[in-house]
Amino acid sequence: MHDTVYHIYARDKVLYHNVKESEFEEKWEMLTAMVGLLKTDYTESDLSYIRLAPNEGHGGGKILWEDPAGEDSY
């Protein structure tokens, strides 16, 4: 992994793993629109994400941003 990536969650369930930065905004907007339009068990406040910095060598990346629960993510 050499690029910044995102993991997107609905509550404690992973919806998307290792989303490239170039694809993140589209997926995030789609999800927030879907929970607002469709009848689901989720609300927009259930969605969150973490942003991981590119890693150097082996192992995981550094968390750059973790969306606080209950706050706007944009």
All heavy atoms as a GROMACS GRO file, in nm:
protein
  605
    1MET      N    1   0.086  -0.117   0.000
    1MET     CA    2   0.000   0.000   0.000
    1MET      C    3   0.091   0.124   0.000
    1MET      O    4   0.165   0.146   0.093
    1MET     CB    5  -0.090  -0.003   0.125
    1MET     CG    6  -0.174   0.118   0.143
    1MET     SD    7  -0.296   0.112   0.277
    1MET     CE    8  -0.225   0.016   0.403
    2HIS      N    9   0.084   0.202  -0.108
    2HIS     CA   10   0.170   0.319  -0.119
    2HIS      C   11   0.092   0.448  -0.128
    2HIS      O   12   0.151   0.554  -0.138
    2HIS     CB   13   0.262   0.305  -0.240
    2HIS     CG   14   0.356   0.188  -0.227
    2HIS    ND1   15   0.459   0.185  -0.137
    2HIS    CD2   16   0.359   0.071  -0.293
    2HIS    CE1   17   0.522   0.069  -0.148
    2HIS    NE2   18   0.463  -0.002  -0.242
    3ASP      N   19  -0.040   0.442  -0.125
    3ASP     CA   20  -0.125   0.559  -0.132
    3ASP      C   21  -0.208   0.570  -0.007
    3ASP      O   22  -0.229   0.472   0.063
    3ASP     CB   23  -0.219   0.550  -0.253
    3ASP     CG   24  -0.145   0.546  -0.386
    3ASP    OD1   25  -0.045   0.618  -0.399
    3ASP    OD2   26  -0.186   0.468  -0.473
    4THR      N   27  -0.258   0.690   0.019
    4THR     CA   28  -0.353   0.708   0.128
    4THR      C   29  -0.480   0.630   0.094
    4THR      O   30  -0.528   0.635  -0.018
    4THR     CB   31  -0.386   0.857   0.146
    4THR    OG1   32  -0.266   0.927   0.179
    4THR    CG2   33  -0.488   0.879   0.255
    5VAL      N   34  -0.532   0.557   0.192
    5VAL     CA   35  -0.654   0.479   0.172
    5VAL      C   36  -0.752   0.506   0.287
    5VAL      O   37  -0.713   0.558   0.391
    5VAL     CB   38  -0.628   0.327   0.161
    5VAL    CG1   39  -0.546   0.294   0.039
    5VAL    CG2   40  -0.565   0.273   0.287
    6TYR      N   41  -0.876   0.467   0.265
    6TYR     CA   42  -0.982   0.487   0.363
    6TYR      C   43  -1.051   0.354   0.390
    6TYR      O   44  -1.063   0.270   0.301
    6TYR     CB   45  -1.087   0.584   0.309
    6TYR     CG   46  -1.036   0.724   0.289
    6TYR    CD1   47  -0.960   0.757   0.178
    6TYR    CD2   48  -1.065   0.823   0.380
    6TYR    CE1   49  -0.913   0.885   0.158
    6TYR    CE2   50  -1.019   0.954   0.362
    6TYR     CZ   51  -0.943   0.984   0.251
    6TYR     OH   52  -0.897   1.111   0.232
    7HIS      N   53  -1.098   0.338   0.514
    7HIS     CA   54  -1.187   0.229   0.551
    7HIS      C   55  -1.318   0.296   0.592
    7HIS      O   56  -1.317   0.388   0.674
    7HIS     CB   57  -1.133   0.148   0.668
    7HIS     CG   58  -0.998   0.086   0.646
    7HIS    ND1   59  -0.954   0.041   0.524
    7HIS    CD2   60  -0.897   0.063   0.732
    7HIS    CE1   61  -0.832  -0.009   0.536
    7HIS    NE2   62  -0.795   0.005   0.661
    8ILE      N   63  -1.429   0.250   0.538
    8ILE     CA   64  -1.559   0.310   0.565
    8ILE      C   65  -1.644   0.209   0.642
    8ILE      O   66  -1.651   0.092   0.606
    8ILE     CB   67  -1.630   0.351   0.435
    8ILE    CG1   68  -1.543   0.450   0.356
    8ILE    CG2   69  -1.767   0.412   0.466
    8ILE    CD1   70  -1.598   0.487   0.220
    9TYR      N   71  -1.710   0.257   0.748
    9TYR     CA   72  -1.787   0.173   0.838
    9TYR      C   73  -1.931   0.221   0.851
    9TYR      O   74  -1.959   0.340   0.840
    9TYR     CB   75  -1.727   0.176   0.980
    9TYR     CG   76  -1.583   0.136   0.986
    9TYR    CD1   77  -1.482   0.229   0.968
    9TYR    CD2   78  -1.547   0.004   1.012
    9TYR    CE1   79  -1.348   0.192   0.973
    9TYR    CE2   80  -1.414  -0.034   1.018
    9TYR     CZ   81  -1.315   0.061   0.999
    9TYR     OH   82  -1.184   0.024   1.005
   10ALA      N   83  -2.022   0.128   0.879
   10ALA     CA   84  -2.157   0.156   0.926
   10ALA      C   85  -2.165   0.090   1.062
   10ALA      O   86  -2.162  -0.034   1.073
   10ALA     CB   87  -2.262   0.101   0.832
   11ARG      N   88  -2.167   0.174   1.163
   11ARG     CA   89  -2.152   0.127   1.302
   11ARG      C   90  -2.021   0.051   1.312
   11ARG      O   91  -1.916   0.107   1.283
   11ARG     CB   92  -2.272   0.046   1.347
   11ARG     CG   93  -2.400   0.127   1.350
   11ARG     CD   94  -2.515   0.049   1.408
   11ARG     NE   95  -2.640   0.121   1.386
   11ARG     CZ   96  -2.750   0.065   1.343
   11ARG    NH1   97  -2.753  -0.066   1.319
   11ARG    NH2   98  -2.858   0.135   1.326
   12ASP      N   99  -2.025  -0.077   1.348
   12ASP     CA  100  -1.900  -0.153   1.362
   12ASP      C  101  -1.875  -0.246   1.244
   12ASP      O  102  -1.786  -0.330   1.248
   12ASP     CB  103  -1.900  -0.231   1.493
   12ASP     CG  104  -2.015  -0.330   1.504
   12ASP    OD1  105  -2.105  -0.326   1.419
   12ASP    OD2  106  -2.014  -0.411   1.598
   13LYS      N  107  -1.953  -0.230   1.136
   13LYS     CA  108  -1.939  -0.316   1.019
   13LYS      C  109  -1.857  -0.245   0.911
   13LYS      O  110  -1.886  -0.131   0.876
   13LYS     CB  111  -2.077  -0.352   0.964
   13LYS     CG  112  -2.073  -0.444   0.845
   13LYS     CD  113  -2.212  -0.480   0.799
   13LYS     CE  114  -2.203  -0.573   0.680
   13LYS     NZ  115  -2.336  -0.611   0.633
   14VAL      N  116  -1.756  -0.313   0.857
   14VAL     CA  117  -1.676  -0.256   0.750
   14VAL      C  118  -1.756  -0.265   0.619
   14VAL      O  119  -1.797  -0.374   0.578
   14VAL     CB  120  -1.542  -0.332   0.732
   14VAL    CG1  121  -1.463  -0.276   0.616
   14VAL    CG2  122  -1.461  -0.326   0.859
   15LEU      N  123  -1.777  -0.150   0.555
   15LEU     CA  124  -1.846  -0.148   0.426
   15LEU      C  125  -1.747  -0.148   0.311
   15LEU      O  126  -1.767  -0.216   0.211
   15LEU     CB  127  -1.935  -0.024   0.415
   15LEU     CG  128  -2.045  -0.011   0.519
   15LEU    CD1  129  -2.122   0.118   0.497
   15LEU    CD2  130  -2.138  -0.131   0.514
   16TYR      N  131  -1.642  -0.070   0.326
   16TYR     CA  132  -1.537  -0.062   0.223
   16TYR      C  133  -1.402  -0.063   0.294
   16TYR      O  134  -1.382   0.006   0.393
   16TYR     CB  135  -1.549   0.065   0.139
   16TYR     CG  136  -1.671   0.068   0.051
   16TYR    CD1  137  -1.784   0.135   0.089
   16TYR    CD2  138  -1.670   0.003  -0.072
   16TYR    CE1  139  -1.896   0.139   0.008
   16TYR    CE2  140  -1.781   0.005  -0.154
   16TYR     CZ  141  -1.894   0.074  -0.113
   16TYR     OH  142  -2.004   0.077  -0.195
   17HIS      N  143  -1.310  -0.139   0.240
   17HIS     CA  144  -1.176  -0.154   0.297
   17HIS      C  145  -1.073  -0.113   0.192
   17HIS      O  146  -1.084  -0.152   0.076
   17HIS     CB  147  -1.157  -0.301   0.337
   17HIS     CG  148  -1.030  -0.329   0.406
   17HIS    ND1  149  -0.924  -0.386   0.340
   17HIS    CD2  150  -0.990  -0.308   0.532
   17HIS    CE1  151  -0.824  -0.400   0.425
   17HIS    NE2  152  -0.861  -0.355   0.542
   18ASN      N  153  -0.977  -0.032   0.229
   18ASN     CA  154  -0.870   0.013   0.139
   18ASN      C  155  -0.920   0.086   0.015
   18ASN      O  156  -0.879   0.057  -0.097
   18ASN     CB  157  -0.780  -0.104   0.098
   18ASN     CG  158  -0.694  -0.153   0.212
   18ASN    OD1  159  -0.667  -0.080   0.306
   18ASN    ND2  160  -0.651  -0.276   0.204
   19VAL      N  161  -1.010   0.182   0.036
   19VAL     CA  162  -1.061   0.263  -0.074
   19VAL      C  163  -0.955   0.367  -0.108
   19VAL      O  164  -0.906   0.439  -0.020
   19VAL     CB  165  -1.192   0.335  -0.035
   19VAL    CG1  166  -1.239   0.427  -0.146
   19VAL    CG2  167  -1.298   0.232   0.000
   20LYS      N  168  -0.919   0.375  -0.235
   20LYS     CA  169  -0.820   0.474  -0.278
   20LYS      C  170  -0.875   0.615  -0.260
   20LYS      O  171  -0.996   0.637  -0.270
   20LYS     CB  172  -0.784   0.453  -0.425
   20LYS     CG  173  -0.711   0.325  -0.451
   20LYS     CD  174  -0.680   0.310  -0.598
   20LYS     CE  175  -0.613   0.177  -0.625
   20LYS     NZ  176  -0.585   0.160  -0.768
   21GLU      N  177  -0.785   0.708  -0.234
   21GLU     CA  178  -0.826   0.846  -0.210
   21GLU      C  179  -0.906   0.901  -0.328
   21GLU      O  180  -1.003   0.974  -0.309
   21GLU     CB  181  -0.704   0.933  -0.183
   21GLU     CG  182  -0.737   1.067  -0.125
   21GLU     CD  183  -0.620   1.131  -0.057
   21GLU    OE1  184  -0.504   1.103  -0.092
   21GLU    OE2  185  -0.644   1.213   0.034
   22SER      N  186  -0.870   0.862  -0.450
   22SER     CA  187  -0.939   0.911  -0.569
   22SER      C  188  -1.084   0.860  -0.578
   22SER      O  189  -1.166   0.919  -0.647
   22SER     CB  190  -0.862   0.870  -0.695
   22SER     OG  191  -0.854   0.729  -0.704
   23GLU      N  192  -1.117   0.752  -0.507
   23GLU     CA  193  -1.251   0.694  -0.510
   23GLU      C  194  -1.332   0.724  -0.385
   23GLU      O  195  -1.453   0.701  -0.382
   23GLU     CB  196  -1.240   0.541  -0.525
   23GLU     CG  197  -1.169   0.497  -0.650
   23GLU     CD  198  -1.138   0.348  -0.648
   23GLU    OE1  199  -1.163   0.281  -0.546
   23GLU    OE2  200  -1.088   0.299  -0.750
   24PHE      N  201  -1.267   0.774  -0.282
   24PHE     CA  202  -1.332   0.790  -0.152
   24PHE      C  203  -1.452   0.885  -0.157
   24PHE      O  204  -1.561   0.852  -0.109
   24PHE     CB  205  -1.233   0.839  -0.046
   24PHE     CG  206  -1.301   0.879   0.082
   24PHE    CD1  207  -1.349   0.784   0.169
   24PHE    CD2  208  -1.319   1.013   0.114
   24PHE    CE1  209  -1.415   0.820   0.286
   24PHE    CE2  210  -1.384   1.050   0.230
   24PHE     CZ  211  -1.432   0.953   0.316
   25GLU      N  212  -1.435   1.003  -0.211
   25GLU     CA  213  -1.540   1.104  -0.208
   25GLU      C  214  -1.668   1.053  -0.274
   25GLU      O  215  -1.778   1.072  -0.222
   25GLU     CB  216  -1.492   1.232  -0.276
   25GLU     CG  217  -1.574   1.354  -0.239
   25GLU     CD  218  -1.567   1.389  -0.091
   25GLU    OE1  219  -1.459   1.381  -0.030
   25GLU    OE2  220  -1.673   1.424  -0.035
   26GLU      N  221  -1.654   0.986  -0.388
   26GLU     CA  222  -1.772   0.932  -0.458
   26GLU      C  223  -1.844   0.828  -0.374
   26GLU      O  224  -1.967   0.830  -0.362
   26GLU     CB  225  -1.730   0.870  -0.591
   26GLU     CG  226  -1.844   0.813  -0.670
   26GLU     CD  227  -1.799   0.748  -0.801
   26GLU    OE1  228  -1.687   0.777  -0.847
   26GLU    OE2  229  -1.877   0.669  -0.854
   27LYS      N  230  -1.770   0.735  -0.313
   27LYS     CA  231  -1.831   0.631  -0.230
   27LYS      C  232  -1.896   0.692  -0.106
   27LYS      O  233  -2.006   0.652  -0.067
   27LYS     CB  234  -1.728   0.527  -0.189
   27LYS     CG  235  -1.685   0.439  -0.304
   27LYS     CD  236  -1.614   0.316  -0.256
   27LYS     CE  237  -1.561   0.232  -0.367
   27LYS     NZ  238  -1.660   0.187  -0.463
   28TRP      N  239  -1.829   0.789  -0.043
   28TRP     CA  240  -1.883   0.852   0.078
   28TRP      C  241  -2.014   0.925   0.047
   28TRP      O  242  -2.112   0.912   0.119
   28TRP     CB  243  -1.779   0.947   0.137
   28TRP     CG  244  -1.825   1.006   0.266
   28TRP    CD1  245  -1.869   1.133   0.288
   28TRP    CD2  246  -1.834   0.939   0.392
   28TRP    NE1  247  -1.905   1.149   0.418
   28TRP    CE2  248  -1.884   1.031   0.485
   28TRP    CE3  249  -1.805   0.810   0.434
   28TRP    CZ2  250  -1.905   0.999   0.618
   28TRP    CZ3  251  -1.826   0.778   0.567
   28TRP    CH2  252  -1.875   0.871   0.658
   29GLU      N  253  -2.016   1.001  -0.062
   29GLU     CA  254  -2.138   1.072  -0.100
   29GLU      C  255  -2.251   0.974  -0.133
   29GLU      O  256  -2.366   0.998  -0.096
   29GLU     CB  257  -2.112   1.164  -0.219
   29GLU     CG  258  -2.031   1.286  -0.182
   29GLU     CD  259  -2.002   1.377  -0.299
   29GLU    OE1  260  -2.073   1.368  -0.402
   29GLU    OE2  261  -1.908   1.456  -0.289
   30MET      N  262  -2.220   0.865  -0.202
   30MET     CA  263  -2.319   0.765  -0.235
   30MET      C  264  -2.380   0.704  -0.109
   30MET      O  265  -2.502   0.692  -0.097
   30MET     CB  266  -2.258   0.654  -0.321
   30MET     CG  267  -2.353   0.541  -0.353
   30MET     SD  268  -2.272   0.392  -0.415
   30MET     CE  269  -2.172   0.344  -0.276
   31LEU      N  270  -2.295   0.668  -0.013
   31LEU     CA  271  -2.344   0.607   0.110
   31LEU      C  272  -2.431   0.702   0.191
   31LEU      O  273  -2.536   0.663   0.242
   31LEU     CB  274  -2.227   0.559   0.196
   31LEU     CG  275  -2.158   0.433   0.150
   31LEU    CD1  276  -2.029   0.411   0.229
   31LEU    CD2  277  -2.250   0.314   0.165
   32THR      N  278  -2.387   0.826   0.206
   32THR     CA  279  -2.466   0.922   0.285
   32THR      C  280  -2.600   0.949   0.218
   32THR      O  281  -2.701   0.966   0.285
   32THR     CB  282  -2.389   1.053   0.310
   32THR    OG1  283  -2.348   1.110   0.186
   32THR    CG2  284  -2.267   1.029   0.398
   33ALA      N  285  -2.604   0.951   0.085
   33ALA     CA  286  -2.730   0.969   0.014
   33ALA      C  287  -2.820   0.846   0.030
   33ALA      O  288  -2.941   0.860   0.052
   33ALA     CB  289  -2.704   0.996  -0.134
   34MET      N  290  -2.762   0.729   0.024
   34MET     CA  291  -2.839   0.605   0.034
   34MET      C  292  -2.907   0.592   0.169
   34MET      O  293  -3.025   0.556   0.176
   34MET     CB  294  -2.751   0.484   0.009
   34MET     CG  295  -2.719   0.460  -0.136
   34MET     SD  296  -2.605   0.323  -0.164
   34MET     CE  297  -2.682   0.188  -0.079
   35VAL      N  298  -2.836   0.618   0.277
   35VAL     CA  299  -2.898   0.602   0.409
   35VAL      C  300  -3.006   0.707   0.431
   35VAL      O  301  -3.098   0.686   0.509
   35VAL     CB  302  -2.796   0.602   0.526
   35VAL    CG1  303  -2.700   0.486   0.514
   35VAL    CG2  304  -2.723   0.733   0.539
   36GLY      N  305  -2.996   0.820   0.362
   36GLY     CA  306  -3.100   0.922   0.373
   36GLY      C  307  -3.223   0.890   0.290
   36GLY      O  308  -3.334   0.927   0.326
   37LEU      N  309  -3.206   0.820   0.178
   37LEU     CA  310  -3.317   0.794   0.087
   37LEU      C  311  -3.385   0.659   0.110
   37LEU      O  312  -3.506   0.647   0.093
   37LEU     CB  313  -3.268   0.799  -0.058
   37LEU     CG  314  -3.220   0.935  -0.107
   37LEU    CD1  315  -3.158   0.921  -0.246
   37LEU    CD2  316  -3.335   1.034  -0.110
   38LEU      N  317  -3.306   0.559   0.141
   38LEU     CA  318  -3.360   0.423   0.155
   38LEU      C  319  -3.398   0.393   0.299
   38LEU      O  320  -3.340   0.448   0.393
   38LEU     CB  321  -3.257   0.321   0.108
   38LEU     CG  322  -3.208   0.337  -0.035
   38LEU    CD1  323  -3.097   0.237  -0.064
   38LEU    CD2  324  -3.322   0.319  -0.133
   39LYS      N  325  -3.493   0.306   0.316
   39LYS     CA  326  -3.531   0.263   0.451
   39LYS      C  327  -3.434   0.153   0.494
   39LYS      O  328  -3.442   0.040   0.445
   39LYS     CB  329  -3.674   0.214   0.454
   39LYS     CG  330  -3.774   0.325   0.435
   39LYS     CD  331  -3.913   0.277   0.456
   39LYS     CE  332  -4.006   0.396   0.439
   39LYS     NZ  333  -4.139   0.368   0.488
   40THR      N  334  -3.342   0.188   0.580
   40THR     CA  335  -3.244   0.092   0.631
   40THR      C  336  -3.240   0.102   0.782
   40THR      O  337  -3.303   0.189   0.841
   40THR     CB  338  -3.103   0.120   0.575
   40THR    OG1  339  -3.056   0.244   0.630
   40THR    CG2  340  -3.101   0.128   0.424
   41ASP      N  341  -3.164   0.016   0.843
   41ASP     CA  342  -3.143   0.022   0.988
   41ASP      C  343  -3.037   0.124   1.025
   41ASP      O  344  -3.008   0.143   1.143
   41ASP     CB  345  -3.100  -0.116   1.042
   41ASP     CG  346  -3.212  -0.218   1.031
   41ASP    OD1  347  -3.330  -0.178   1.028
   41ASP    OD2  348  -3.181  -0.338   1.026
   42TYR      N  349  -2.977   0.189   0.925
   42TYR     CA  350  -2.869   0.283   0.949
   42TYR      C  351  -2.914   0.426   0.922
   42TYR      O  352  -3.002   0.451   0.839
   42TYR     CB  353  -2.750   0.252   0.857
   42TYR     CG  354  -2.691   0.115   0.880
   42TYR    CD1  355  -2.713   0.012   0.791
   42TYR    CD2  356  -2.613   0.090   0.992
   42TYR    CE1  357  -2.658  -0.114   0.812
   42TYR    CE2  358  -2.558  -0.035   1.014
   42TYR     CZ  359  -2.581  -0.137   0.925
   42TYR     OH  360  -2.527  -0.260   0.947
   43THR      N  361  -2.850   0.518   0.990
   43THR     CA  362  -2.868   0.660   0.964
   43THR      C  363  -2.732   0.717   0.925
   43THR      O  364  -2.629   0.651   0.941
   43THR     CB  365  -2.921   0.736   1.087
   43THR    OG1  366  -2.823   0.730   1.191
   43THR    CG2  367  -3.053   0.676   1.136
   44GLU      N  368  -2.732   0.840   0.878
   44GLU     CA  369  -2.606   0.903   0.837
   44GLU      C  370  -2.506   0.909   0.953
   44GLU      O  371  -2.386   0.897   0.935
   44GLU     CB  372  -2.634   1.042   0.782
   44GLU     CG  373  -2.515   1.101   0.710
   44GLU     CD  374  -2.548   1.228   0.635
   44GLU    OE1  375  -2.664   1.248   0.595
   44GLU    OE2  376  -2.454   1.308   0.617
   45SER      N  377  -2.557   0.924   1.075
   45SER     CA  378  -2.467   0.930   1.191
   45SER      C  379  -2.400   0.797   1.222
   45SER      O  380  -2.303   0.792   1.298
   45SER     CB  381  -2.541   0.982   1.314
   45SER     OG  382  -2.642   0.892   1.352
   46ASP      N  383  -2.450   0.687   1.163
   46ASP     CA  384  -2.387   0.556   1.181
   46ASP      C  385  -2.264   0.537   1.092
   46ASP      O  386  -2.186   0.445   1.113
   46ASP     CB  387  -2.486   0.444   1.149
   46ASP     CG  388  -2.600   0.435   1.249
   46ASP    OD1  389  -2.576   0.462   1.368
   46ASP    OD2  390  -2.712   0.403   1.206
   47LEU      N  391  -2.249   0.622   0.991
   47LEU     CA  392  -2.137   0.610   0.897
   47LEU      C  393  -2.014   0.680   0.953
   47LEU      O  394  -2.022   0.788   1.011
   47LEU     CB  395  -2.174   0.672   0.762
   47LEU     CG  396  -2.293   0.610   0.691
   47LEU    CD1  397  -2.324   0.689   0.564
   47LEU    CD2  398  -2.267   0.464   0.659
   48SER      N  399  -1.900   0.616   0.935
   48SER     CA  400  -1.773   0.676   0.976
   48SER      C  401  -1.662   0.622   0.888
   48SER      O  402  -1.683   0.529   0.810
   48SER     CB  403  -1.743   0.646   1.123
   48SER     OG  404  -1.728   0.507   1.143
   49TYR      N  405  -1.545   0.681   0.900
   49TYR     CA  406  -1.431   0.633   0.822
   49TYR      C  407  -1.302   0.665   0.895
   49TYR      O  408  -1.299   0.748   0.985
   49TYR     CB  409  -1.428   0.696   0.683
   49TYR     CG  410  -1.406   0.846   0.682
   49TYR    CD1  411  -1.278   0.900   0.683
   49TYR    CD2  412  -1.514   0.933   0.680
   49TYR    CE1  413  -1.258   1.037   0.682
   49TYR    CE2  414  -1.495   1.070   0.679
   49TYR     CZ  415  -1.366   1.122   0.680
   49TYR     OH  416  -1.347   1.257   0.680
   50ILE      N  417  -1.198   0.594   0.856
   50ILE     CA  418  -1.063   0.629   0.898
   50ILE      C  419  -0.980   0.649   0.772
   50ILE      O  420  -1.004   0.584   0.670
   50ILE     CB  421  -0.998   0.526   0.994
   50ILE    CG1  422  -0.989   0.388   0.930
   50ILE    CG2  423  -1.071   0.521   1.126
   50ILE    CD1  424  -0.910   0.289   1.013
   51ARG      N  425  -0.886   0.739   0.781
   51ARG     CA  426  -0.796   0.769   0.670
   51ARG      C  427  -0.657   0.721   0.711
   51ARG      O  428  -0.604   0.763   0.814
   51ARG     CB  429  -0.796   0.919   0.644
   51ARG     CG  430  -0.706   0.963   0.533
   51ARG     CD  431  -0.720   1.114   0.512
   51ARG     NE  432  -0.625   1.157   0.413
   51ARG     CZ  433  -0.557   1.269   0.421
   51ARG    NH1  434  -0.573   1.351   0.523
   51ARG    NH2  435  -0.473   1.301   0.327
   52LEU      N  436  -0.599   0.635   0.631
   52LEU     CA  437  -0.467   0.578   0.661
   52LEU      C  438  -0.362   0.634   0.566
   52LEU      O  439  -0.380   0.633   0.445
   52LEU     CB  440  -0.470   0.426   0.647
   52LEU     CG  441  -0.563   0.354   0.743
   52LEU    CD1  442  -0.578   0.209   0.702
   52LEU    CD2  443  -0.510   0.363   0.884
   53ALA      N  444  -0.253   0.679   0.626
   53ALA     CA  445  -0.141   0.731   0.547
   53ALA      C  446  -0.071   0.617   0.476
   53ALA      O  447  -0.080   0.501   0.518
   53ALA     CB  448  -0.042   0.802   0.640
   54PRO      N  449  -0.002   0.648   0.369
   54PRO     CA  450   0.077   0.544   0.303
   54PRO      C  451   0.179   0.486   0.401
   54PRO      O  452   0.231   0.557   0.487
   54PRO     CB  453   0.149   0.618   0.191
   54PRO     CG  454   0.077   0.747   0.174
   54PRO     CD  455   0.013   0.778   0.306
   55ASN      N  456   0.203   0.356   0.389
   55ASN     CA  457   0.301   0.296   0.479
   55ASN      C  458   0.435   0.285   0.409
   55ASN      O  459   0.445   0.286   0.288
   55ASN     CB  460   0.253   0.161   0.531
   55ASN     CG  461   0.242   0.056   0.423
   55ASN    OD1  462   0.258   0.083   0.305
   55ASN    ND2  463   0.212  -0.065   0.464
   56GLU      N  464   0.535   0.275   0.488
   56GLU     CA  465   0.671   0.257   0.438
   56GLU      C  466   0.710   0.113   0.466
   56GLU      O  467   0.718   0.072   0.581
   56GLU     CB  468   0.768   0.352   0.510
   56GLU     CG  469   0.732   0.498   0.495
   56GLU     CD  470   0.746   0.548   0.352
   56GLU    OE1  471   0.837   0.501   0.282
   56GLU    OE2  472   0.667   0.633   0.312
   57GLY      N  473   0.730   0.034   0.363
   57GLY     CA  474   0.770  -0.105   0.383
   57GLY      C  475   0.651  -0.190   0.421
   57GLY      O  476   0.543  -0.176   0.367
   58HIS      N  477   0.668  -0.277   0.521
   58HIS     CA  478   0.564  -0.372   0.561
   58HIS      C  479   0.486  -0.318   0.678
   58HIS      O  480   0.530  -0.230   0.750
   58HIS     CB  481   0.627  -0.506   0.600
   58HIS     CG  482   0.704  -0.568   0.487
   58HIS    ND1  483   0.643  -0.612   0.373
   58HIS    CD2  484   0.836  -0.589   0.471
   58HIS    CE1  485   0.733  -0.660   0.291
   58HIS    NE2  486   0.852  -0.647   0.348
   59GLY      N  487   0.368  -0.376   0.699
   59GLY     CA  488   0.285  -0.338   0.813
   59GLY      C  489   0.178  -0.239   0.772
   59GLY      O  490   0.164  -0.203   0.656
   60GLY      N  491   0.103  -0.192   0.867
   60GLY     CA  492  -0.008  -0.102   0.841
   60GLY      C  493   0.035   0.042   0.832
   60GLY      O  494   0.144   0.079   0.871
   61GLY      N  495  -0.054   0.123   0.778
   61GLY     CA  496  -0.029   0.266   0.768
   61GLY      C  497  -0.067   0.337   0.896
   61GLY      O  498  -0.128   0.280   0.986
   62LYS      N  499  -0.032   0.461   0.904
   62LYS     CA  500  -0.063   0.544   1.020
   62LYS      C  501  -0.201   0.605   1.000
   62LYS      O  502  -0.233   0.654   0.892
   62LYS     CB  503   0.042   0.655   1.032
   62LYS     CG  504   0.016   0.753   1.143
   62LYS     CD  505   0.122   0.861   1.144
   62LYS     CE  506   0.091   0.964   1.249
   62LYS     NZ  507   0.184   1.077   1.242
   63ILE      N  508  -0.285   0.604   1.104
   63ILE     CA  509  -0.417   0.665   1.095
   63ILE      C  510  -0.401   0.816   1.094
   63ILE      O  511  -0.347   0.874   1.188
   63ILE     CB  512  -0.508   0.622   1.210
   63ILE    CG1  513  -0.538   0.473   1.202
   63ILE    CG2  514  -0.639   0.702   1.210
   63ILE    CD1  515  -0.622   0.419   1.315
   64LEU      N  516  -0.446   0.880   0.987
   64LEU     CA  517  -0.440   1.025   0.976
   64LEU      C  518  -0.566   1.090   1.029
   64LEU      O  519  -0.562   1.199   1.083
   64LEU     CB  520  -0.423   1.067   0.829
   64LEU     CG  521  -0.294   1.026   0.761
   64LEU    CD1  522  -0.298   1.067   0.615
   64LEU    CD2  523  -0.175   1.091   0.831
   65TRP      N  524  -0.679   1.026   1.010
   65TRP     CA  525  -0.806   1.085   1.052
   65TRP      C  526  -0.904   0.974   1.084
   65TRP      O  527  -0.920   0.880   1.010
   65TRP     CB  528  -0.865   1.172   0.941
   65TRP     CG  529  -1.003   1.220   0.972
   65TRP    CD1  530  -1.119   1.172   0.918
   65TRP    CD2  531  -1.042   1.320   1.062
   65TRP    NE1  532  -1.228   1.237   0.969
   65TRP    CE2  533  -1.181   1.331   1.060
   65TRP    CE3  534  -0.972   1.404   1.149
   65TRP    CZ2  535  -1.252   1.420   1.138
   65TRP    CZ3  536  -1.042   1.493   1.226
   65TRP    CH2  537  -1.180   1.501   1.220
   66GLU      N  538  -0.970   0.989   1.196
   66GLU     CA  539  -1.079   0.899   1.230
   66GLU      C  540  -1.200   0.986   1.254
   66GLU      O  541  -1.198   1.075   1.338
   66GLU     CB  542  -1.046   0.817   1.354
   66GLU     CG  543  -1.151   0.716   1.385
   66GLU     CD  544  -1.106   0.614   1.488
   66GLU    OE1  545  -0.990   0.614   1.527
   66GLU    OE2  546  -1.190   0.533   1.527
   67ASP      N  547  -1.304   0.963   1.178
   67ASP     CA  548  -1.426   1.042   1.187
   67ASP      C  549  -1.489   1.022   1.324
   67ASP      O  550  -1.522   0.911   1.360
   67ASP     CB  551  -1.522   0.997   1.076
   67ASP     CG  552  -1.652   1.073   1.078
   67ASP    OD1  553  -1.646   1.195   1.101
   67ASP    OD2  554  -1.756   1.011   1.056
   68PRO      N  555  -1.504   1.130   1.403
   68PRO     CA  556  -1.566   1.114   1.534
   68PRO      C  557  -1.714   1.077   1.520
   68PRO      O  558  -1.783   1.132   1.437
   68PRO     CB  559  -1.552   1.251   1.600
   68PRO     CG  560  -1.477   1.336   1.506
   68PRO     CD  561  -1.463   1.264   1.375
   69ALA      N  562  -1.757   0.986   1.601
   69ALA     CA  563  -1.898   0.944   1.597
   69ALA      C  564  -1.987   1.062   1.632
   69ALA      O  565  -1.957   1.140   1.723
   69ALA     CB  566  -1.920   0.830   1.696
   70GLY      N  567  -2.094   1.078   1.556
   70GLY     CA  568  -2.191   1.182   1.585
   70GLY      C  569  -2.156   1.319   1.532
   70GLY      O  570  -2.224   1.416   1.558
   71GLU      N  571  -2.047   1.333   1.458
   71GLU     CA  572  -2.010   1.460   1.399
   71GLU      C  573  -2.006   1.450   1.248
   71GLU      O  574  -1.989   1.342   1.193
   71GLU     CB  575  -1.872   1.504   1.452
   71GLU     CG  576  -1.874   1.534   1.600
   71GLU     CD  577  -1.747   1.602   1.645
   71GLU    OE1  578  -1.676   1.659   1.561
   71GLU    OE2  579  -1.717   1.595   1.764
   72ASP      N  580  -2.023   1.562   1.182
   72ASP     CA  581  -2.019   1.564   1.035
   72ASP      C  582  -1.884   1.517   0.986
   72ASP      O  583  -1.781   1.544   1.047
   72ASP     CB  584  -2.046   1.704   0.981
   72ASP     CG  585  -2.190   1.747   1.004
   72ASP    OD1  586  -2.275   1.658   1.019
   72ASP    OD2  587  -2.215   1.867   1.005
   73SER      N  588  -1.882   1.447   0.874
   73SER     CA  589  -1.760   1.389   0.820
   73SER      C  590  -1.708   1.465   0.700
   73SER      O  591  -1.623   1.419   0.628
   73SER     CB  592  -1.786   1.244   0.777
   73SER     OG  593  -1.831   1.170   0.886
   74TYR      N  594  -1.760   1.581   0.678
   74TYR     CA  595  -1.719   1.658   0.561
   74TYR      C  596  -1.689   1.800   0.598
   74TYR      O  597  -1.709   1.844   0.704
   74TYR     CB  598  -1.826   1.654   0.451
   74TYR     CG  599  -1.966   1.676   0.502
   74TYR    CD1  600  -2.018   1.803   0.511
   74TYR    CD2  601  -2.045   1.570   0.544
   74TYR    CE1  602  -2.145   1.824   0.560
   74TYR    CE2  603  -2.171   1.590   0.592
   74TYR     CZ  604  -2.222   1.718   0.599
   74TYR     OH  605  -2.346   1.739   0.648
   0.00000   0.00000   0.00000
